[in-house]
Amino acid sequence: MRRIGMLTMMVATLLLLGTVPSVVDAMAKQKSLKDQLVGTWTVSSWEQVGPGSKRFAVNSKGINVFDADGQFFIMFARSRLLKIASNNLSTPTLEEAKALVAVIAYIPDTPDEAKVLDGGVIAYYGNYTVSEADKTIILHVEASSFPNQVGTEQIRTITSFRADELTYQSTLLSGSKNYVTIKRAVH
């Protein structure tokens, strides 16, 4: 009788040990969308479909940061931006100062500058919420290098989400759609 009791206990232990990893895996999979989003992400692709200028084009650079307290920071830049010759922001030449203003405020002096700059940098931050049901990230913009964004709410619809890669879609004022793929930054 004692052998049957010990055998039963060993079988039960082995079964339990076999299920513990699956329980842990299942618990990890139950993380909320917001919890999964928290971290630093770098842009791996940026595509605009529809009308309007293609601001960031191929090989754009960027970062998306989402913290656990609901704050975000996003920055995008074209891969090729006009270089500032003096390499000194404290004492730029008049031409460099105009170029810097054009990059930050999107006010180019000439059509050629407009082609080169074309709003090649944007940065903004604020707080965010996540709708699990709609699979959306709602950005509440508090400050931006493009002042028209301040006070707006922007919606990012998640189209694909794996542990280390996220693709979201947003609609621009022009009606075109952006598809941005970000990858989790490795520390």
N, C-alpha and C positions, 0 to 999 in steps of 0.2 A: 504494500500500500504506500509505504514511504517512497519507493522508487517512482510510482505513478505521480505522486505529488511533486517530486523534484523534477521529473520529466515535464510535467505540465508547466511548472514554473519556468523552466528553461525555454520551452517553446513560446510561452507568453512573453518572456524577455526578448527573445529573438524577433518575434513579431513586432513588439513595441519598438525595438531598435530600428527595425526596417521601416517603420512608419514615421519615426521622429524627423528624418530629413524631409519627407514629403510634407509633414505638418509645418516645418520651418519654411520650406519653399512656398507653401500656400500662404503662410502669414506674410512673407515678403511680397508676394504678388498682390496682397490686399492693401498695399500702401495707396493712399489717396493720390489722385492726379497731381495735386499741389505738392505733396511730399516728394513725388518722383521728379517734379520740375525743378525743385530747389538745387541750385548749383550754378556753375559757370559753364557757358556753352559758347563755342566758336562757330562762325558761319562756314559751312562747307559748300553751299550753293545758294544763289539768289536769282530767281527768275521772275520776270514780269511778263504777263500775257495780257494783251489788249492794248487799247489806245494810250497815248501819252509817251513822254520821253523815257528812255531806259536809263534811269539815273545811275544805277550801280553796275550794270552790265556783267560780263563774265569775270570770274575770279575776284569778286568783291571780298572785302575783308570785313570782319565784324565780331561783336561780342554781345551776348545776352546774359545778364546775370539776374537770377531770381533768388531772393533770400527767404528764409523760413518765416520772417515777420511780415511778408507781403510787400516788400520793396523790390523794384526792378531798376536796372540800368541797361540801355541798349545803345549801341553805336555801330553805324555802318560807314564804310568808306570805299570809294572806287579804288581799284588796285593801282591805277595810274593817276596821280594828282600832280598839279603844277608844283615844282620845287621852288623854295624861297632861297634866292642866291646868297643872301648875307648869313643865313643860318643863325640869325640872332633876332629873337622876337622883341627884345628890348629896344633895339635901334634899327628898325627896318627902314629901307629907303622908301620914298613916296610910292614908287611902283609896287614894292613889296607890301606896303601897308594896304594899298588898294586891292592887291591880290588876296591878302588875308581877309579883308572885309568881304570880298566877293565869295570866298570859300565859306565863311561863317554865315553871312547874311544873304547869300545867293544874289548879290547885286554886281554882276560883271560890268566892266566899263565898255568893253567892245564885243562885237559878235564873236571874235576869235576866243576871247576869254570865256565867253558863255559856252562855247563848244568844249573848251578844255575843262572848265570847272563844272558846269551843268549840275550844281547842287551835289557835288561829289562826296560830301560828308554830312552826316546827321547824327546827333546824339540827343537822347532824352531819358528822363527818369521819372519815377513816381511810385505809385503803389498799384498792386494788381490783385485781382481775385480770379478764382477758377470755378467754372461751372462743370462739375463732373458729368451731369446729364447731357449737356450740349457739347462736351469736349472742347470748351473754349477757354482762352485766357483773355481776361478783360483788363486792359492797361488804362489807368487813370493818370494822364500826363500832367506832371506838376511843373516841369521846366524842360525846355527844348532849344536846340540851336535853330530850329524853325519855329518862331514865336506863334504861328497860327495853330500849332498843336497844343499849346498850353491850355489846360482846362478841358481837353477833349477826352473822349473814351474811345479806345481802339480795341477792336475785337480780332483775335487770332484764333482761327478754327484749326484744331489739330487734325491733320489728315493721316499722320502716321507717327507712332510713338513706340520706340523700342528702348531698352535700358540706356543706351548711349547715343541714340540718334532720334531727333524729333523734326518733323516737317509740319509747318503750319502755313495757312493761307490767310491773307487779308485782302480787303478790297480798298483800292485807292479812290480818292475823289474823282479821278478821271474815269472811273469805272473799270479800270484794269485790275487784274488780280496779281498779287505777289505770292510766290511760293518760296519760302525760306527753309532751308534745311540746316540745322545746327547739330553739332556733335559735342558731347560732354567733354570738357577740358580735363585732361589727365594731370593730376598734381604730382 
